[in-house]
Amino acid sequence: MFKLKVFLLLIIAAFLWQGCSKHYDPFHSKSKWLKDFFDEIISGKYPDIAAINYWDENFGDTYLKINSSKISEKTYRNLVSDDIFITKCTFSGKKLIPVEGKMYLSAFPDFAGTEDTVTAERIQKFEETAGKEIAWAYFSNNWLDSLVFPGNAVQVIAGEGETPFVRLMFRSVFEEDKEDPKYKLTDIINGTYDVALEAWAVEAANCGVNLLAEFGTEVNGSWFPWNGIYCGGGETTGYGDPEYPDGPEIFRDAYRHIIDICNQQGADNITWFFHFDDSNEPDEWWNTPEYYYPGDDYIDWIGVSVYGPFHRGDEYIKPEELIDAAYEMMRNVSENKPYAILEFGVTEL
């Protein structure tokens, strides 16, 4: 009976410490998920993971922000205070390089639903809440009507002392799980956007700072229109190599084309990332990251998204299992590149 009373008191105390959040679960809490995630990431089991990037945004009924509760904010602040997490990027030959025994700590600091409302105030607010600076600020460069280099956003981020990380988002609308009504990956390959890409590359080359960039965020997820399901999927006779799935091959060649143009225009100050999700949707043989990969000659870093539950009641998978699986996926893509957790986060549970 005494043990039962003590157990009940501990649950009540935890509930009160949470600030009476209706989203608290003493067994599966956001705070515990974060602790388990950070313990796992610094365990020494993943020597090639050299960066982590938190997605700090609430959307829909999610509570991903690090200050979604007092205990979550306190937990995050304590975890990132570890000296293993560094906040200044190191470059060699204008390319981001890993630092032995350390990890870059970065974030998407809530640049709004369009992911491109880049302001110094938003960066400062995140860093004040986290109690620590970030190495890079992650934001989207949406094509929408046309591709324009995000010069102002780049300078704002650089002015705050962080490295700009540009996500080239090949979309004209913000709609998921469907083909984009305007943009086709084959048009990139065929040169339709060469003039815009060349202008983008020239501005990137002349912006005065080193950049990080990616094209085709979470490419193996059908929620984005650059997923292979919208350009041939697992068919092999509509494009290129008759033994290679058309969807991933078209994406691969489009990404290569973008990087080739940037190199031709002297934009050697860009570190290129390849970014996939830890879940293949659709779960088909052809929709795996290695098929989409442009190759070691093109890509500098490999990155993955690893999220806990977005909503209370979602399936709970231990961070150890998530990171183990994601790490294996990165190794299947390439064993010759540094790795990054390019997006991670969890809601209040």
N, C-alpha and C positions, 0 to 999 in steps of 0.2 A: 504494500500500500504506500509506504514511504517513497519508494522508487517511482511509483506512478504519479504521486503528487509533485515530485521534483521534475519529472518529465513534462507534466502539464504546465508548471511554472515557467520552465524554459521556453515552451512554445508561446506562452503569453508574453514573456519578456521580449522574445524575438519579434512578435507582432507589434508590440509597442515601440520597439526600436526602429521598426520600419516606418514609423509615422502613420500607423493605421492604414497603410495602403491596401486597397481592396484587391491588389494584384499580388499579394505576398503569399508564398508557400514555403514553410520552414524546411521542407525537404528538397524542393527544386526552386530555388530563388534565383533571381538575376545575379545577386551578389555572389552566390555560390558558383553559378556558371562562370562568372568572370574569374573568380579565384582559380577554379579548376582549369580554365582556358590558359591563364597566365602561368600557372604551375606547369602545365604540360608544355607550353611553348618554350619555356626556359629550362626544361628538364635535361637538355643535352642529347635528346633522342633525334633531334632534327638539325644537324649541324649546318645545313645549307639554307635554312630559313633565316634571312638577314634583315627582315623588315615586317612590321605589322601596321595595319591601317584601319582605324575604327570608323564605322559609318554612323555619324552622329546626327540622326534625323528621326523624328516621329512622323510617320505617314499612315493614313487610315487610322486603325485602332492599335497601332504598334506603339511601343514605348522604348525605342532604341536609344534615346539620348542618354548620355552618361549621368545626367542629373534628373532622371525620371523618378528618382526617389532619393531621400537623404542618404540611406545606407548604400545605394548603388553608387552615388557620387563619391562617398567616402571610400568605398572599396576601390573604385577606379583610381582615385588619387593615390591611394596607398600602393596599389599595384604598379603604376607607372613610375613611381618614385625610385624604383630599383635602378641602380647605376648601369645595368645592362642595356637599358633603353637610352639611345642617344638621339639628339635633336638637330644635328647639323650634318648635312649630306657631304660626303667625301667623293671627289671626282678625280679620275685619272684619264688624261686625254679627252676631257669633256664628257666622259661616261661615268655614271654612278657606279661605285664599287662597294662591295660589302666590307665591313670593318670586323676583323677577327674578334670573336668573343662578345660582340655587341649586336644590337638590333636597332634599326631605325624605327622610331615611334612617330606615326603620322595619323592623319585623319581627313575625312570629309567633314569639315566643320559647319554643317547645316547651311549649305549655300542654297537653300530653298528647294521647292519641288521640281523646278527646272534644272537644278543642280549647277547653275551658272551665275547665281547672284553673289558674285565674289566681292566682299567688302573687308576692309581692315577690321571693322567692328566685329564681324562674325568670327574672324580668326582670333582676335583678342579675347572675345567672350568665351570661346571654347578653351583657349589656353588658361584663362583665369579659372574656369571651372575645373579643368583637369589638374591645375597646379603645376603644369609643365608645358614647355613649348613643343611644337611638332616639327619634324624634319621637312615634310612636304605637305602642301595643301592640295587636295584632290578635287577636281571639278570637271564638269562636262563642257565640251565645245560642240554644241548642237548644230547640225547643218541647217535644219529647218528649211528656209527658202534658198540658202546658199551657204557655202563654206567660207567663213571669214576668220582669220587668225585672231584669237582673243587677247590682243595686245594689252588692253587695259587691265584685264584680270591678271595677266602675267606680271605686270609691273606692280600691281597692288600686293600680290603675294611676295614678290621679290623685295618690295619695300618693307614688308614685315619680317624679313630675314629668313623666309622659308623658300624652298624650291617649288616652283609650279609643276604640278602633275596634270597634264591635259588628257582628257578622255575624248577622243574623236568619235562622236556619236552620229553615225550615218542614218539619220532619221529626219523625217519632215513633220511627224506628228508624235505625240506622246500616247501611243496606244500599244498595248501588249498583245502577244499571241496572235499576230497577224502580219502579213506582208506589208511593207511600207508602200503607200500609194504612189510615191514619187521615185524613190531611189532603188536602183538595182545594182548589185555587186558587179555584174557583168559590164555595166557602164563604166565602172572604174577601170576595169581591165582593158576595155576598148578605147579608153582615152577621153571619154566624154567630159570628165572633170579635170583634165590635165592642167588647163589654164588656172583654175581655182587652186588646185593642189600646188602648182608651181609658185603662185603668189603667196600661199600659206607658208610654204617652205622658205621662201626668201625672207619673209617677215620673221619666221622662227630663227633663221640664221643670224638675223640682224638685231634680235631683241636684247642682246647684251647679257643674257643669263643662260645657264645650262637648264635644259628642260627634261622632264620625264614625260613620256607619252605612251598611249595605247590606242589601238583601233580594235573595235569588235569586242567590247566588254562582255564577259560571261557568254562567250560565243556558243557554247554547247547548250544554251538555254533557249527554248523556243519562245520565251517572252520577248526576245529582241528580234527584229526583222532581219538581222544578218546571220541568224542561225541557218544551217544548211537545209532545213526542211522547206525553206522558201525558195530554194534555187537548185532543186534536183534531188536533195536528200541522198538516199543510198543508190540512186540510179548511176550507172557507169558508162552509158553510151551517148550522153548528151553533151559532154564537154571533156576535153583533154584525155588523160590516161584512161584507157578502157578497163583498167583494173583498179581504178581509184574512185571512191564515191564522189559524185559530181558536186554536191553541196559543199562539203568541206574543201574540196579542191578549188572551187571558185572563190571561196573566202580566202584561202591561203594565197592564191595568186593576186587577189585584190590587195591584200595587206602588203605583199611583196612589192606591188606596183607603187603603193604609197611611199614605202620606205625608199625605193629606188629613186623616185622623184625628189624626195627630200635630200638624199645623198647627192644627187646631180646638181641641186641648187646650193650645195655647201652647208646644209643644215646638219653638220656633224656634232652639234651641241645637244642632240636629242638622244636620250637613253630609251630604247624601245622595249616595252613590256608586252608579253602575251598573257591574256587574262581569260580564265575559264571559271566555271562554277564547279562546286564539289558534287553536283548532281547532274547527270545527263538527262535532259528532257528535250525530245523524246528519248526513252531508253532503248536505243537501237544500236546495232553493231557499228554503224558508220558515224554515229554522233558522239564520238569520244575525242578528247582534246588533241591527241597525237595526230589525228587526221587533219586537223585545222592548222597545225603548227607551221609557220613559214620557214622554220629551220634555224639552226644555230648561227648561220652566216648573217641572218637578218635580226634576230632577237637577242637582247642583252640580259633580260630577266624574265623568269617565269612566275606568274602570279595566279592566285586562286581566291575565290570567295568562300568563306566558311562561317555560316550563321547558325546561331542557336534558334530556338523557336521565335517566330515573328509575333505569334498570338498565344495568349494563355489557352492551354488545351492542345496546342500542336504537339506532335510527337517529340519527346525529350530524348535526345541522343547525347551521350556524354561527350564533352569536348575532346577527350582522349581519342574516342572512336572517330570523331569528325576529322581531327588533325591527322591521325594515322592514315585515314583513307585519302585525304587531300594530298598528303606528302607522297604517297605512293603514286597518285595521279601525276604529280609534278615530275617525279622520277621517270615515269613512263614517257613523258614528253621529251625530257632531256636531262641527262645527268651532268651536263657541262656548264650549267648556268646557276647563278644565285636565285633563291626563291623568296617570294614575299606572300604574306597573307594580305591581299589587296583590299579585302573587305571582310570585316567581322563585326558582330554585334548580337544583341539578344534583348528581348522585351522583358518587362516585368512579368514574373510568372505567378 
